[in-house]
Amino acid sequence: MSDWPWYLLIAFYGSCVGSFLNVVIYRLPEGKSIVTPPSACPHCGKTLRMWENIPVLAWFFLGGKCARCKTPISFQYPAIELLTGLLFLACPLVYFHTDMQMPFAEVGINGSWPILIVHLMLIAALVAATMIDIRHYIIPLGIPYVIIALALVVYPVAAHMGVDFRHVVELPHGGGVRIALGGLIGLILANVLLRVGVLPYSFADEQQWLESIQKEQQEQGAIGNVPSATSQPVASDDGHHHTPIDIYLQYPHTRREMAKESLFLAIPLACMIAGYFLLPLAGQVEGMYWLRALAGVILGYISGGAVIWITRILGSYAFGKEAMGLGDVHLLAAIGAVLGPIDPLYVFFLAPFFGLLAALISFGVARIYKGQARVIPYGPYLAGATLVIMFAGKFFEHIIG
Ligand SMILES: [Zn+2]
């Protein structure tokens, strides 16, 4: 295999990306810049020398301690670097050297490398989203946004440059393109209506409610038992709310808020139907590969986002407690933007099995928290299921098909 030098380079590049993900994982939820300042010991503030930034190896050379103050450095740093490096290595190996490749990879790496790069970036995003969701019960929306933007730009450009897209997103024909463009118009319209105040933001009064019950409980002298809203830093890069702690499950107006979210979601769904019947596009889109690739990204985005959001609305309405976060909605939307409209459905049905597995493993831990309603981060299960679909999707197609 003459490609080995390339694969070693991809693995090294992956571990460097992992090093960057460590910065993202620690700083993004705190609302800090991920660009400056350079990495430093959190204890004594010593800036890392050049060689101490070498992924994985530097940690072992340093013996897992800061060179100056000898404070232990978390094993999570080299672990994330190693994991990302291995996943980056596994992706082209599976795609181009096994029977389990994604359909687009059938044309080989020379004909499909722009798509591979987007897939690698999705893997990096899944690692970051998983770690942040486990630590903070949130998925900063910046992570899925970057991936969605990447797919929106790279796929149409690659299709225009001649990359074979037939199998990536099942290039939609005239009707599919009209549905996708209708959905895009609807999404823009719904967001504009939200910004100008015609549509209400959901959970707009939640913070106010939280403060009022905390004040109430403080007055009753039960301070020690109340999870403080400020004890865990919560990033919110767009004004959407997040659910970092269990106390949010006690919010009393969840059903009312779901009506607001249904109203928002109804606009793009209605526009998809309207687009199919009203947009004046038919045969002429057949030769416009960039437009069809763009439509595939949009349909994947809508498919992934809608399946979680509808589940969230139905689940929250049924139980009166918030089910799944908007971070999960955006994460599966990003997965759909990259993998097309069908794979997010596989991911959605596979993810609960990961949840079940995790629940069995953590059974001993769960008993410590008995009697408490636990907020379960769903992002890690979506991420795990996505990797299975990316690396072994054909296996499931054989079972189902
Ligand atoms: Zn130090």
Boltz pocket constraint, residues with backbone or C-beta under 6 A from the ligand:
constraints:
  - pocket:
      binder: B
      contacts: [[A, 41], [A, 42], [A, 43], [A, 44], [A, 45], [A, 46], [A, 66], [A, 67], [A, 68], [A, 69], [A, 70], [A, 71]]
      max_distance: 6.0
